[in-house]
């Protein structure tokens, strides 16, 4: 599974991290060294990155523009960022951190990020990318790529079986019945791994369509896990499992993606990090994407600004880093980053060359306004502590080791982990 696949979609579906333990203050004011294009002064910038696919693209661009600058990379999984941030907020932050857009909120109150609000290069970044990185009217990060979550579907199977893309849950059930009758497995699943993202994709849209402050209301006891929008998400995850492979609990992401590409299932509920896997397996695979249907027929794709650049508030090289961030928005550079991770661009004029068969669907739902930014709700129902524990209970229920009632009671017992994120 790709290193960047982590949840906190919520998906990462994904979502805010656990409470941090340490807090570092700003150091003494220091005169800022500036970039030296002549190469006479050697400068090393420390970069902490939550991904391994794009550093080479960035390295090449920086070395060509600034031959005297060396990027010293530390690459980790986004799941490991919380621990690293606790460490570096006490010992000294790297000059640049590349994470996800929700990391603006996750760590913003510690004053570790520089304010990018009035930087000229931010004018090239899509307005859709700004809400997730804007804290107290300050833009703290530059989001450059986007993930989308929903239901990927095999276009050939849908065409051969004369199936229409479902917009309501009743229509989804009709599609599943027709597939089963034709001897085709409806859903590709990989429950060998934590089913956090799947849980969120099925549950979060219902919750936040019911109320934009569902997590805050839940924390205050005004909503409960027994409410249909929450309970229904659990039930839909079970429905998907019941209409998938019998060996789903021994299937990982890579195997699941491969089976889906081979036509061994018609649909896969997941995020667009899968696209790179699909295309590597078969660059001619034709697939589309639609939102997880709801009862009203107005469901939205989950939208998550992904690769996001942060500048340390304490770096001695802020002018140079501004120049590097500006370089990242140049058409060929951001295009290369998008190509390396098979994600869409949030930067104007990106020279993206990889082909995404589902891009037309993404564009259609975007034009209709049928997308919602996971960052706007992740701070209310965080991945760490809440959804990871809830998805574990859900798994126990699916295995027959826990009743649904007990799983929902356990979710209610975690109210203190919800609500708008406050850091201690």
N, C-alpha and C positions, 0 to 999 in steps of 0.2 A: 504494500500500500504506500502511496506517495507520502513523503514526510509531511507535506503541508496539510494532509487530511487530518484535521483534528476537530474536535468540536468545540467546539464552542464553537460550528456553526454555530452552528448554531451554534451550526451549524453553525454552526458554525456556523447549521445550520447554523461556525459558529458563534458571542456570549461572554460575560464577565468572568474574571478569574477569582480565585479564593482570596481571602483577606491577606494583605501583605504584613510582614512582620517588622520591616525596617524602613527608615525614611532618611534620605540624605539631603542635606541642605546645600545651597550654592556655595562654591568656594570663593576665594578671593578674586577680585577683578584683576584680569590680566590683559595686557596689550595683545590684540589679535594679530597673529601672523597672517599674511595674505598669501594667496597662491602665487607661485613663482614659475610662469610658463617657460622660463629659460632653463629650468632644471638645475639651477645652482644650489638651491636649498632643498634637501631631501625631507619630505614630510610623510609620516606614517599616520594613517587614520584607522582607529579600531572600529570594526563593524561587527555587530551582533545580528545575525540573520536567521529567521525562522523558515529556512528553505534551502534546498541544494541545487535547484534547477537553473537559477538565474545569475549566481555570482560571476560566472565566466563572462556573461554578456556585459555586466557592469564593469568588471575588471578591464576588459578590452577597451571599452569606451573611455574610461577614466585614464588609462595609460596613454591612449592616443592624444587626449586633450591636455592632460597634465602629466607629462613624462616623469616629473620629479615626485609624484604622489604615489604612495603604495597603500593599498587597502589590506589591512590585516584582518582576515575573516575568521569569525567563529560561527559555525552553522549548527543549529539545533532544531529540534522539533518544536512547534509552537506549544505543545503540551509542557515543554520544559522551560518556557519563558518565565513563568511565575517565579520559579526558584532562582533563575539567573538574575531576574530583576531585584529580588530581595538581596542577593549578594552584591550586585553592582551599585545599588542605591546606597549601600554602606561604604563600599570600597572605592567608588568612582565609576561613573557611567562611561560606556564606549561612546565614541564621537557620533556614531550613527547606529540606529537600531531599525531593522526592517522587520515589522510584525504585521498585524492586522489592524484594521481601522478601529476596532473596539479597544485597542490598547491605548488610544487617546483617553478614553474614559477610565480604563483600568488603572492607569498610573498618573493621569493628569493632575490630580489633586496633590501629588507629591512635588509638583513643580520641576519634574525631570525633563520635560520637553520644551524646546524653544518655540516661540510664537511665530508661526508662518503666515499669519493673516494677510499682511500687506506685501508679501513677496511676489514679484512679477510673474514668476513661473506658475503660481497658483491660478493665474487667470486661464491657463490652458486645461485645468482640471475640471471635469464635469461637476455641475452643481449637485448632481445626485450623490457625489462622493463626500460632500461637505458636512451634512448633518452628523454623521457618525464620528467625525474627528473634531467637531466644534464643541468646546467646553467653555461655558461662561463667556461666550462671544469671541473666543480665541480659537483659531484654526491651528491645531497642534500636530497634524500629520498630513502627508501628501499621499493619498490613495491613488494607485495607478492601474490596478486590474480589478476585475469583478468576477465573483462566483454567483451562480444561480442554482437554486434547488427546486426540485419538483419531481415529475415522473418522466423519465426518458422512455421512449417507445420505439420499437422496431418498425420502421415505416413499411417495409415489405410485408411483414406479417399483417399489419393493419390493412394494407391494400388487398392482400390475397384473401383475407377473411371478411372484407367489406365492412370494416369497423370505422366508426367515426370517433374522433377524439372526444372523450367524455368531459362534460362541463359540470355535471351534478353527480352526487354520490350514487343516486339511483342509476344514472347512465353508466357509471363505473361498474356497478354490480352486473349490469346487462353485458358489458364488454367481457367481464371475467367469466360469466356463464357461457358465452359464446366460445371463448377460448378453451374453457374446460371441455365443452361438448366436442370441440375439434381436436382434442387431445394435445393441446398446447398449454404449457405451464404459464399462467398469467404473470407471476412476479419473480424476478431474480432477486435473491436476498443473500446476505452474508452475516448470519447471526453468530458465527464463531467469535466475532468481535463484539465489542460493546455496541448496543443498538441505540446509542444516544441520539445520533443525528436523525435516524428514522423516527424515533419517538417525538423529537422536536418538530420534524416536518409535518407529522400528522396532528400534533396537538397545538402548537403555537398559533397557526393561522386561525383556528377556531377560537382560541382564547382571545386573541387581540382583535379579531373582527367583532367579538362580543363587547369588548371594552379596550380602549387604548391604554388603560391603566390597570389591566387585569392583574398583573403581578403585585402592584401596590395594593389593590383591593383585596387580593388574596392574603397578603401579609397582615392587613388590618382585620381579617376575619369576615369580610363582606362577600367573599367568594370561597368556594370549596372545591376540593378535588372531585367530589361527587357531582359537581355541576356538569351538565352534558358536554360542554365544550372541552373540558379536561378529560373526563372519563371516556368520551367518544374517541379521543386520540389514542388511548390505550387499546380500545376495542378495535380500532382500524388497523393498528399494528398487528394484532392477533389475526384479523381477517386476512391481511397480506401474508402472514406466515402460513395460514391454512391453505392458501392458494399459491404456494411456492414449492420448492423441492423438499423432500422428506429429510434430506441430509443438510438442511440449512445451517444447523449448529456446528457443522464441521467445514463450512465454507468461509474462506476469507475474501477480502475485497478483490484481489487479483483473479482468483478463480471465478468469482461471481461475474466480474466484468467479462472474462473470457467466454463464459457460458452464454452471457447475454449477446455478445457479438456473434457467436456461432448460431444464434437463433433458438437456443434452448429455453428461452423465456421471452415473453412479449414486452414486458415493462420492467423498469428498475427505478425505484424511488431512491434518489441520491442527489449529490451535488455535482457541479460541473468540473470538479477535479477528475471525474471519471473520463472526461472527454479525451484527455491525453492517452489514457489506457486504451480506449476504444480505437483511436486512430493508429496507435502503435500496432495493435493486433490486426487491424484491417482498415487501411486508409480509404477504402471504398464503402465502408459501412454507413448506411443511411439511417439516421435516427432523428427523432424530434423530441420536443420537450413541452410539457404542459403542467399547470399547477395541480397539486393534489386537490381533486374536486371537493366541493362542499355541498351543502344542501341547497344553497341559493343559486349556484351557477356563476358566481362572481369571484371565484378563488383567485389568489395572486401567487406569482412566483416569488420564492424567497430570494432576496437580493442581498449580497454581502460584499462590500468593497474589501478586496483581499490585500494584495501586496501594498504595504503602506510604509513610507519613509518617515522616520522621526529623527530630529536633530537634538542632541543633548543640550540642555540649557547651560551646561558648564563647559562645553568644548572651547578650546582656544582657537578653533579654526572655523568659526561660524561663517565668515565670508567665503572661504573656500568651499564649505559644505553647501552653501547657497548656490555656488557655481556648479557643483556636482548635481544638486537636485534639479537645477535648470537643465543640465545635460540629460538627465533622465527623462525629461519631457520632449526631447528632440525626437522627430518622427521615427528614425531608424532605430534609436536606442530603445524607446518604449515599445516599438514593434518587436524588437528582438526579445525583450523581456516577456511580452505576451506570447510570442511563439514558443518560448522555452517552457512555459507552464500551460500552454493551450487555454488561455483565458482571454476574455474580451478586455478592451482598453477603456479606461476612464479618462484618458488624456486625448485632447483634440489632435487630430491629424496623425495618429499612430499608423505606422506602416506595418500593419499586421498581415502576415502572409499565410498563416495556417488556415485551413478550411474547417469550419464548424458547421456541420449540417443542420444543427438546431438553432443557428444564429437568427434565421428568419423568424422562428417562433419567439425567441427572446425579444427581438425588435418589435414584433407585433404586440406582445404583452406590455412591453415598456411604453409603446405609443398609446396604448389604451389605459395606462396608469395602473395596470394589474401586476404591480410588484410592490413588495414592502421590504424595507431595510431592517434586517435583523438587529442592527446596532441600536435602533430606536427602542427596542424592547428587551434586548439582552441584559441591560442593567437591572431590569425588574425580576427576571427569572434566570439567574446565572447558571452557566454550565457546571462549574466547580461547586460541589456541595449540594446543589439542588438536582439538576437534571441527570448528573452522573449517578446519583443515588436512586433517583426515580426510575431510571432506565434499568438499573440493577434489580429493583423490585419487579419491574415489568417482566424482565427475563425470568425471574423466579416464578411469576404467575404463568407465563407461557410454558414453563417446564412442569407445571402442576405442583410446585412446591409452596405456593402461597395463593391465597384467595384474592380475587380482584378487590374485594372490600378492604382487606388488610393492606394491599398495595396502595390504595387510595388514602387510607388512614395514615400510612407512613408519609405520603406526600403532604398531607395536612400538617403533620408534625414538624415539617421543615419550613414553616412559614417564616421563621426568623432569618432564613437564608435568602428570602425574597425581598422585594421592594427596591426602590431606587438605590443604587450602590453608594454606600458610605464607607470610607476607609478609616480604620482606627490608627 
